[in-house]
Amino acid sequence: MRTLLLAACLGLAACATANTEAPTPDAPAGPSIAWRCDNGVSFSIRLTEGGNVEVAAGGRTYRLAGVMAASGARYTDGTVEYWEHGGEAMLNGAAGGPYENCMR
């Protein structure tokens, strides 16, 4: 059984092709969600493959990885943090902020 499983995995790996093209900032990875925050600032996010997000804020794009959160959804790259909970969001560390009390 173990040998059969290994053979199946190797067969699937041989059929896979690597995507060597870097994603372009203009190519949407998923639907974009716009957030409007206090002080009239706004940003948008879109989900990408692997459970991560791209955040567009202050003329820059940030790629953030999903991390554990006590509640809601939280993403960070160690400097920029996006956290959504209960229909509200905040974005810390991004250009153009502060992004507080954000609503869709």
VMD Tcl script that draws the C-alpha trace (Angstrom):
set ca {
  {0.00 0.00 0.00}
  {2.79 2.40 0.89}
  {4.57 1.72 -2.41}
  {1.35 2.28 -4.34}
  {0.78 5.61 -2.58}
  {4.36 6.72 -3.28}
  {4.01 5.76 -6.95}
  {0.75 7.73 -7.22}
  {2.34 10.83 -5.67}
  {5.34 10.62 -7.99}
  {3.04 10.25 -10.97}
  {1.07 13.34 -10.02}
  {4.25 15.32 -9.40}
  {5.53 14.40 -12.86}
  {2.34 15.80 -14.41}
  {2.53 19.11 -12.56}
  {4.01 22.15 -14.23}
  {5.71 24.96 -12.41}
  {4.45 28.49 -12.92}
  {7.62 30.51 -13.37}
  {5.83 33.76 -14.22}
  {5.67 36.30 -11.44}
  {2.15 37.61 -10.81}
  {1.57 41.10 -12.09}
  {0.04 43.73 -9.80}
  {-2.76 44.29 -12.33}
  {-3.77 40.63 -12.53}
  {-6.62 40.07 -10.08}
  {-6.21 37.02 -7.88}
  {-9.79 37.17 -6.64}
  {-12.59 39.65 -6.10}
  {-11.48 42.90 -4.52}
  {-13.06 44.11 -1.28}
  {-13.00 47.85 -0.63}
  {-12.78 49.21 2.91}
  {-13.58 52.82 3.91}
  {-12.09 54.05 7.16}
  {-12.14 56.99 9.55}
  {-10.46 60.17 8.29}
  {-11.69 59.45 4.73}
  {-8.95 56.93 3.91}
  {-9.59 53.62 2.16}
  {-7.84 50.44 1.05}
  {-8.76 47.22 -0.70}
  {-7.88 43.57 -0.29}
  {-8.18 40.50 -2.43}
  {-7.63 36.89 -1.51}
  {-4.79 35.09 -3.26}
  {-3.85 31.46 -3.56}
  {-2.66 29.77 -0.41}
  {-4.97 31.68 1.92}
  {-3.05 34.96 1.75}
  {-4.16 38.48 0.80}
  {-2.93 41.36 -1.31}
  {-3.64 44.74 0.24}
  {-3.64 47.91 -1.88}
  {-3.19 50.98 0.30}
  {-1.51 54.36 -0.07}
  {-0.35 53.60 -3.62}
  {1.44 50.40 -2.57}
  {0.60 46.71 -2.67}
  {1.41 44.42 0.24}
  {1.33 40.63 0.19}
  {0.36 39.33 3.60}
  {0.29 35.77 4.90}
  {-2.55 34.44 7.02}
  {-1.69 33.98 10.71}
  {-3.52 32.67 13.77}
  {-6.06 35.02 15.32}
  {-8.17 34.64 18.44}
  {-11.12 35.80 16.34}
  {-11.64 37.03 12.81}
  {-9.06 36.86 10.04}
  {-5.55 38.24 10.47}
  {-2.74 38.64 7.93}
  {0.76 40.10 8.28}
  {4.20 40.29 6.72}
  {5.82 41.23 10.03}
  {5.46 44.97 9.37}
  {2.01 45.48 7.87}
  {-1.02 43.86 9.53}
  {-4.59 43.50 8.26}
  {-7.22 42.23 10.68}
  {-10.90 41.74 9.96}
  {-13.44 40.87 12.65}
  {-17.21 41.21 12.88}
  {-17.61 43.21 9.66}
  {-14.92 45.75 10.60}
  {-11.26 45.91 9.66}
  {-8.05 47.69 10.54}
  {-4.77 48.02 8.70}
  {-1.56 48.86 10.57}
  {1.84 49.80 9.15}
  {0.70 50.57 5.60}
  {1.36 53.80 3.71}
  {-1.42 56.40 3.80}
  {-2.83 55.38 7.19}
  {-3.98 55.23 9.84}
  {-6.68 52.83 8.70}
  {-9.01 52.48 11.68}
  {-12.71 51.67 12.10}
  {-12.97 50.45 8.51}
  {-16.28 49.27 7.01}
  {-17.11 47.68 3.67}
}
mol new
graphics top color blue
foreach p $ca { graphics top sphere $p radius 0.5 }
foreach p [lrange $ca 0 end-1] q [lrange $ca 1 end] { graphics top cylinder $p $q radius 0.2 }
display resetview
